[in-house]
Amino acid sequence: MRHVPLLLPLALSLAVSAAYADETPVQPHAQPSLLTLSTAPSEARLHATIETLVGFGTRHTLSDTQSNKRGIGAARRWVKSQFEAISKECGGCIEIVTPSQVFTGKRIPQPTEVMDVVAIKRGKTDPKRVIVMTGHLDSRVTDVMNAKSDAPGANDDASGVAALMEAARLLSKEDNDATLVFAALSGEEQGLYGGKVLADYATAQGWQVQADLNNDIVGNSHGQNGVLDNTTVRIFSEGTKSNETPEQAKYRAYHGGEVDSPSRNVARYMEQIATTTLPDLRVHMVYRTDRYSRGGDQVPFLEAGYPGVRVTEGHEDYTRQHQDLRTDKGIKYGDTIDGVDFRYLARVTALNTVTMAAMSRAPAPPTGVSIEGALATDTTVHWKKVPGATGYVVHWRDTTAPQWQYSRAVGDADQAVIKDVVIDDWFFGVSAVSAAGYESPVVFPGDAGSFERSPAPKSP
């Protein structure tokens, strides 16, 4: 948590109104259990998982579903069996479901069932609030319609599936107040169909999705341009909500919020998690929904009104993505297991694991956040209390700053006056804190920053 530096004017150091002067508000603080989790992922297990997935030959969405040795069906059944084994080890703490839909489309010419394999660890006190981790199980070669040739998909995206399976194993042994979901999706390469299946399932189940952490291509540390970097991971996040209404857009355009969607504040949360628990991993926040003109399974979540981010490696090697297995002019093409850096993958897995643990133990993000202070020298921040919170923190930052710069714990209140901080010059937000010191992501005021689901507007 960043606090007000001493070089600021005295007025800022006395930022909260006297109404809370007699309190000793709960403060977010470092959690030893998170530090333990940050070193827990097993490189050997990650390697074994990817090796097994590669061994199915191809996992193309249109490949064989009957064989137990080759194709997407065999891969799905194996992942399900692994989730079942994890659940057995924790006394049945995990429920496995396989939601599916039948699709046809440009890349699915015949009606095809797209099935996800989903492990659910219910929250103890807030089970409807859900933190999701996703990766896609399907793979492809150069021709997206080629379901016959070997398509190892070691990094794209067996790495993401291995990461979520390892996170499930580790977090099956941990306490969580909110529900944790680990989902191996299908149909990504054919049109993000697996993400839609899970987003629709979440809506049907009434889940209050706080975040989808979509891990897609997370195991390579060698860029095609020769850069070797095993210390950077990119987090892509949308700036404004995908399903924002024209009325909401009009309000935001005048009052701000272009860089403060809930997804963006999830990315900031992950950057802070890395800073405090993984000093050897730098989160590079990218202000974009996904890589340029490309997409991932977080997009259907965003379209459904849920926060989501894409987690992906810092430097990609396109000779290993969507390529037929071959050697041409001395260059080896194909997404094979020798292109995975397992130490790096373990660090990215740790980031996801710690993020999910921290979010699930913190209260839900505050609701009803609003601010007022026009024609005043103070700013007043309001919010609605959320279950499990014993305190709240008001955050503010310069309007051009990427991260929250200043913060003040204000106790178990539903408003605070930030004295001598003019509303015109800063962006504000509020987070909730548990009695144990776990903090939620920050919520920007208004619809632009709300974590509450806004259903997609209906077509006229």
HELIX and SHEET records of a PDB file:
HELIX    1   1 LEU A   10  SER A   13  1                                   4    
HELIX    2   2 ALA A   18  TYR A   20  5                                   3    
HELIX    3   3 PRO A   32  LEU A   37  1                                   6    
HELIX    4   4 GLU A   43  VAL A   54  1                                  12    
HELIX    5   5 ILE A   72  GLU A   89  1                                  18    
HELIX    6   6 ALA A  158  LEU A  171  1                                  14    
HELIX    7   7 TYR A  193  GLN A  205  1                                  13    
HELIX    8   8 PRO A  246  HIS A  255  1                                  10    
HELIX    9   9 PRO A  262  THR A  277  1                                  16    
HELIX   10  10 GLN A  298  GLU A  303  1                                   6    
HELIX   11  11 TYR A  318  ARG A  320  5                                   3    
HELIX   12  12 ILE A  337  GLY A  339  5                                   3    
HELIX   13  13 PHE A  342  ARG A  361  1                                  20    
HELIX   14  14 ILE A  423  ASP A  425  5                                   3    
SHEET    1   A 8 GLU A  95  VAL A  97  0                                        
SHEET    2   A 8 VAL A 117  LYS A 121 -1                                        
SHEET    3   A 8 ALA A 178  LEU A 185 -1                                        
SHEET    4   A 8 ASP A 126  HIS A 136  1                                        
SHEET    5   A 8 GLN A 208  ASN A 215  1                                        
SHEET    6   A 8 GLY A 308  GLU A 313  1                                        
SHEET    7   A 8 THR A 232  SER A 237 -1                                        
SHEET    8   A 8 ARG A 282  VAL A 286  1                                        
SHEET    1   B 2 SER A 100  GLY A 105  0                                        
SHEET    2   B 2 ILE A 108  MET A 115 -1                                        
SHEET    1   C 2 ARG A 326  ASP A 328  0                                        
SHEET    2   C 2 ILE A 331  TYR A 333 -1                                        
SHEET    1   D 3 THR A 367  GLU A 372  0                                        
SHEET    2   D 3 THR A 379  LYS A 384 -1                                        
SHEET    3   D 3 GLN A 415  ILE A 418 -1                                        
SHEET    1   E 3 TYR A 406  GLY A 411  0                                        
SHEET    2   E 3 GLY A 391  ASP A 398 -1                                        
SHEET    3   E 3 TRP A 426  VAL A 433 -1                                        
END                                                                             
